Amino acid sequence: MKNFLLAILSGLLLAFGWPVNGFPLLLFFGFAPLLIAEFNIRNSEAKFIKWKVFGVSYLAFFIWNLLTTYWIYFSTPFGGAFAILANSLLMSIVFLIYHIVAKRTGFRASASFFISFWIVFEKIHLGWEFSWPWLNLGNAFSEYVKWIQWYEFTGTFGGTLWILLVNFIIFKTILSYTEFKDRGILYLATLKLVLLIGLPILTSYIILWNYEMPKNKITALILQPNINPYTEKYNTNDTAIGDLLLNMSRENITDSTTIVLAPETVFADGTVLSRFDNSEAAFYGRQIASLQPKLSFLGGVSFYERFSDPSKVGPQSNKLRENDWFNDYNSAFLIENNSVKQIYHKSKLVVGVENFPYQGILKPILGDVMIDLGGTVAMKTTQPDREVFNIADSITTAPIICYESIYGEYVTGYVKNNANFLSIITNDAWWGNTAGHRQHASYAKLRAIETRRSVARSANTGISEIINPVGEVEHQLGYDKRGTLSGEIILNDEFTFYAEHGDYIARISKFLALFIFLFAIVGFKRSKYF
């Protein structure tokens, strides 16, 4: 019973440390109770030790997942249950492997393995087809950006490393004090914790105090039409949406406005890709762009192309019937005042909603079923490169669509293609007024710090906002409000260390985790505590 209570405590600490309502300092203690429970089980004479370790870890991670991502339920009960149960399972498997390694090695080796292996797990979660990196630990500081200005060097994996290092110091302190009952252990540990938690925060403030904002700026107008996706969006045609966007733009545009942003798939009727020039989306994009000289309009559109040529069938094509396929796209488009169009197709897809993971393996088992997490039901077709949009006076922006904004290294691909600022277009209304849309908006601050790029975010129902290069929100329009916001976007063309080198911490962790795992398999006489 004691170990299950420790697991519950871990789950609650992790959950209550999470944004947007939590306090991230709790995460520095979140894993310690679970590590103690595993240590107790590992050194007991009980049977079914592995199952008990799996059980307590699953309990802790289930509580964490449930309390922080319960909001998926509001788009689909099945999707919410699947995401919570599956992600808890994956985390528990990671913890079980740590248990196996810990039985064969000493404290330092097992701690190093857990930290590096957890980072590897988070990296895998960023890249595989069941990607769900929402709870990657480094995301947890998104509401405390003054603590993490050094993310420009490390990305969010620096935050993950920070949290886990502190947890293992606390874990080791508890073991040592339990064994030796020496108050000196507590004093030394307190000093270590103050330094390990305090120095990165102090470093962050120093970086912040010395950071000089780039001087070049443009003015953006962000549209928030507030269309309910369940009752309005797919019952409202592109003409009505276009009229609404045009009127909102006409009433709020100024002589200094350079770009107008509208949300993801705001034109949702389904436009034939090859006929885009004659579509309602293009027409209204041109109308808005013509309101001012050198004005650009960036918005979301749903494209498709239908074909009968088998040679055009790709892994993301959808079959209607024999010799009848179509490609479906969730896209962004930009139209300048001179009617030049640019198109980008979303390439980081929501699991089950926009892609069918591992079709070759799962389709024979599941057929054409899609795990409906809310939104769409067809496979989306992607593009391989992170294309940037060119707007007036050689200024470029990253057309980031919704889910893509939670992938740090992925976003650096736009920056490497010389994006001067980040445009995020999204529709977070599927989850209702829950923590989901607030977490998603909060994570955009991390991308600003990592790349030192301003963010212009247009969300259908909110939160729309402008974020500066240090992650501070300068302008914001709240949830469930129809309106616009206008503000200056700071432009930057310099590369941060993270933008140049990406997730190098995860790459190093792969080698360290593999080395320690092989070391454990060969065998090593371990110490009970160290």
N, C-alpha and C positions, 0 to 999 in steps of 0.2 A: 504493500500500500504506500509506503514511504516513497518508493521510486516513481510510482504513478503520480503522486502529489508533486514531486520534483518536475516531472514531465509537464504537468499542467502549469506549474509556475513558469517554466521555460516558454511554453506556448503563449501565456498571457504577457510576459515581458516582451517577447518579440512582436506580438500584436499591438500592444500599447506603446511600443516604440516607433510604430510605422506612421508615415504621413497619411492623411493630412492633419489628423487630430492628435497624433501621438508625440512623445518626446523621445528623440533618438538616443539620448543618454542611456535609456533602459536597454538598448540593444547591446551595450557593452557588457551587460550581465545576463543577456538572454539565453546564451548557450550553456552557461556554467551549471545550472541545476541539472540539465539533461546530461552533461558530461559526468557529473557526480553520480547520477542514477546509473549510467553505463558502467562506471568504475565499480560501483557497488555490486552490480549483477555479474560483472566479469570476474570479480574476486570472491564470489559466493560459491557455495557447493550445490546450488540449485540445478535442476534439470532444465533442458530446453533453453539454455542461456541465450542462444541467438534469437529465438522467437521472442524472448522477453525484452531483449534489446530492441528488436524491431517494433515490438508493441509499444514500449514507452516512447520511442522516437516518433512513431506514427501518431501517437496521441498528441505530442507536442506540436508537430508540424501541421497536423490537422487543425488544431486550435488556431495556429498562426494564419494558415490559409483561409480558414472559415471567417475569422473576424476581420480580415483585411480585404478579401476578394468576394465576400458574400454577394456583392452587388451584381455579379454576373447573372444571378438568379432572375433579376428583373427583366433580362432579355430572353432568357430561356431556362427553365428549371433543370432540364437535362444537361445543358451546356455548363451551367454553374456547378452542378454536382460532379460532372466529369472533370472539370478543371481543378476543383478543390481536392477531390480524391486522388486523381492521377499525380498532381504535383506533390501532394503529401507523400505518396508512394515513392516517387523518385528521390525526394529528400531523405526518406527513411532508408532507402537502399544505399545512398551515399554514407549515411551514418552507420549502417550495418557493416559496410566495407571498412570503415574506420575502426570499428570494434574488432574485426578480424585482424587488422594490422596491429592494433594496440596490444592484442594478446601475444604478439610475436616480437615486439620491439619495446624500447624504453620510452620514457615520457617525451623527450625531445623529438625523437623520430616520429612517434605517433602524432604529436601535436603538429609537427611540420607537415606530416602527411594529410591530416584532416584539413588544415588551412589551404594547402595547395590543391587538394582533391576537391574541396568545396568550390574553389575558384574555377577549377576545370569544369565542374558541373555547371556553374553559372555560364561559362563560356560556351559549353555545348548547348545550353538552353537558349543562347543567342542565335545559334546557327542551324540547328537541325529543324526538320519539318514539323515537329511538335513544339516549336519554340513558344515559350511562355516565361519571359524573363522579368515579369512584373515585380517579383519579390527578390530579385537580386539585391544583396544586402547594401551595396553602394548607393542604391536609389533612395535609401532611407533618410538622407540628409537634404532632400530637395527643398524642405521648408526652412532649412538653416544654412543658407548659402554662404554666410559669413564664416562658417566653420570649414568650408571645403574649396576655397579658391585654388588650392593646389591640385584640384582635379584637372587643371589645364596641363599638368604633367603626368597624371596617373589614370585619368578617367575614373569611372565608378569602381573599378577593381581595386583602386587604392583605398576606397571606403570599405570594401569587403575585407581586405587585408587588415585594416585598422580595427574593425569590429572583432574579428576572430583572434587577433593577437591579444587584445585586452581580455577577452573571455578566457583564454588559456592561462594568462597570468593570474586571474581570479581563481580559476580551477586549481592551479598548482598551489596557490596560497592556501586554499581551503584544505587540500590534502596534507600540505606540510604542517599547518597549524594543528590539524586533527591528530597527526602523528606525534609532534614534538611539544605542543602546548607552549610555544615560545612566543612571547609578545613581540620580540624583535622581528619575527617573520611578518607580522602584520604591519609594523612600522615601515619595513623595507618595501613591502608590497604596496603600501599606500603611496610611498614616494614614487615607485615605478609607475603606478596608475596615473598619478598627477602629471608626471612627465609624458607618459605615452598618450594620454588624452589631451593634456594641455598644450604640449609643444606643437602638434599639428594645427590646433585652433589658433595659437599665437602666430604661427607661420602664415596661416590663412589671412589673419588680420593685417599682418605686415605686407603681404602681397596686395591686399585690397587697398591699403593706405597709399601704396606706391604705384598703383595702376593708373595710367593716364589714358583716358578715353580717347579713341581716335576722333579726329575733328570733322571728317566728312559725314554728312547726314542727308537723308531724304525724308519726305513726309509720306506716310502711308494712311490710307483710309480702309478700315477693316469693317466688313459687313457681317452682322449677325441676324439672319432672317428669322430665326426661332421657329422653324417648321417642325411640327411633331411627326417623327418618322412612322409612327403607328397609325395615325389618323389623317395626316395631311400629305406627307411627302410624296407618296406613291399614288395619291389621288389628286395631285395638283400637277398640271402639265408644265412643260418648260416655258411656255409663253407667259403663264401667270407668274412663275418664279422670275423670269427675266424682267417683266414689268416691275415687280417688287424691287429687285436689285437695282434697276435703272433709276427708279424713283428715289431709293435710299441714297444712291450715289449722287444724283443731281442735287438733292437737298443739302448734302453735307460736304461736297467736294470744295476745295479751295484752290487758289491760283498756284499754291506750292505743292499740291498733291502730285506724287510721282507714280504711285501704284495703288490700285484698289484690289483688296483680297476678298474672296467669297469662299464659303466652306466646301468641304469634300462632297462630291456628287450632288452639288446643288442643282445641277441639271441632270435629272435622274430618269428621264423618259427612255433612254437607250438610243444613242446616236450611232448611225453607221459610220465607222471610222473613215472610210473613203469619201463620205459625203459631208464631212465636218464643215467645210466651207459654206455649205448651204443650210446648216442646222440652226436651230433657235439659239443654241449656246454661242455659236460664232457670231450670230447677228447681234445678240445683246452684248457680247463681249466687245464688238466693234462700236456699238452705240455708247457704251460706258467709256471706252478708251478715247472716243472722239470728243468727250466733254472738255478736255483740256489738251493743249499741245504737249507732246512728249509724255503722254499718260499711258500706262499699261494696266491691263485687267488680268488678274490671275484667279482662276476658279476651278472647281471640280466638275467632272462630267463622267457619265457612264457611257462607255463606247462598246460596240460589238462589231464583229465582222463574221459573216457567214460564208461558207465555201463548200465545195464538193470535191475538190482535188485532194486525194489522199496524201500527196507529197507535201501538202501544207500542214498536215496534222502534227501538232507538237504534244509534248507531255502534259500541257495545261489546256489542251483543246477539249471542248465538250461535244459529245456526240448526241445528235437529235434522233437520227435514224440512219439506215444504211446510206453511205455516201452523202451524208449531210451533217456538217460540223459547224461549230462557231467558237470564236475566241471572245472572251468577255474581259473588259478592262475597267479598272477603277483608275481614272486618270486625272491629271492636272493639265490645264492649258493656259497659255498666256497669249494675249493679243495686244500688240502695241497700237499706237494711234495710226500708224501707217498700214495697219491690217496684217502685219507679219505675224504668223501663228507659230507657237512652239508647243509641243506635247510631250508629256512624261507619263509613263504607266507605273502605277504603284507596284513595288517589287518585294516588300516585306509584308507578307499576307497573314491575316488572322486565321489561326488554325480552325479548320472545319467550316468556317464561314466563307473564306475566299480560296482555300486550297484543300485538297484531299491528301493528307500526308501518306507518303509511301504507297501510292496507288498500286504498284506492281504486287505488293504483298497483301495489302488490306482489301483492295477492291474485289478479288475473288472470294473473300470471306464476307465482306459487308455489302457488296453490290454497290449501288449508286448513292447510298445513304451519306448525308453530310451531317456532321456534328454541329447543329445550329446554335451558334453563340449570339445570334442576332444580326440581321442585316441582309445578307445575300445568300443564295443557295447554289451558285455556279462557280466552278473553278475559274479563278482569275488568271489572266496571262500577264507575265511580267517582262521587264527588260533588264539586260545584264549590267548596264552602266548607270552611274549616278549623274544624270544629266542636269545641267543648270540652265536657268532661263536668263536671257539677256534682256534687260530693260533699258531705259533711256541713259544716254551718256556712258555707255560701256559698263554699267552697273549690272551685277549678276546676283541672282538669288537661288536658293535651293528649294525646289518644289516638293516638300516633305508631306506625305499624305498619312494622316492619322497614326496608325500603329508603328509606322517607320520611326517616329520620333522617340521611341524608347530604346533605340539601338545606337549606342555611342559610336563605336568604330564605323558602323554603317553610315552615320551622318558625316563623319570625317571624309567620306568619299566625295560628297558634294563640295566640301571645303577644298579638297585637293584639286577639284575642277574649278577652283577659284570663285566659289560663292562668297559674295560680300556680306550677305545676311541670310538668315534662315526663315523661310515662309512655311508655316505649318497650317494645313487646312484639314479639318476634321469634323466628324459628326459623333458626338458623345451622348446623344440623346437616348440611345438604346437602353441605357442603365438607369434612367430617371435621375432624380435629384439625390444621388447617393455619393459615397466617397469615390466611386469609380471615375467620374469625370474630373473631380478635383485632383485626384492622384495623377491622372493623365496630364492635366495642365501643369501640375507641379513639376513633373519630370522634365518638362521643356527647359526649366531653369538649368538643369544639369548639362544639357546640350549647349546652352549659351556659355557656361563656364568652361567646358571642355574645349570649345573651339574659339572662344572670345568673339562670338558672332551674336549680334542682336537677333531676337526672334519676333516675328510678326505672326500672331496666331489667330486664325479665323475659325471659330467653332459654330456650328449651326445653331445650337441652343446655349452655347457658352461652355466654358469660359473663354472669351476672346481677350487677347492681351498683347501688350508690347513689353518685351523683356530686354534689358540692356546687357552688354557683354559680361557683366559680373553677376548675372542671374537675378537682378532686382527687377520687380514688376513696376514699370513706370506708368502704364495705363491699363485699365481692366474694365471689362463689361461682364457683369455677373450672369449666372445661369438663369435660363428661362426668361430672357429679356430680348425683345426685338429692338435693335438699334445699331448704332455705329460708334466707332471710336477712331480718333485721329491723333497721330503723334509722330514724333521724329524717330527714325530708324538710324542708328549709328552704323556706319559702314567700316569694314575692316578687311585688309588684304594680307595680314600677317598670319603665319602658321604657328600654332602652339606646339609644344613638344608632343602632346597627345595626338594632335591632328596629324603630325608627321609619322608617329610611330605606333599609334593605335593601342591595341590591348596586349602590349608586351608583357605585362605582369601575368596575364593568363598563359602566354606562350612559355614563359619561364616556369610557371607552375606545372605545366604538363610534364616537363622533364623531371622536376623535383618529385612529383607524385609518382611517376613511373619508376624512378630510381629507388625511392623508399619502399614501394610495393614489392619490387623485385628483391630488395634487401630483406624484407619481411618473409618472403616466400622461401628464400635460402635458409633463413633461420638465424636468430640472434638471442642470446640469453638476456632477458629483460629484467629490469629492476621494478619492484612493485610500484614505486613512486616516481622514479626518475629514469 
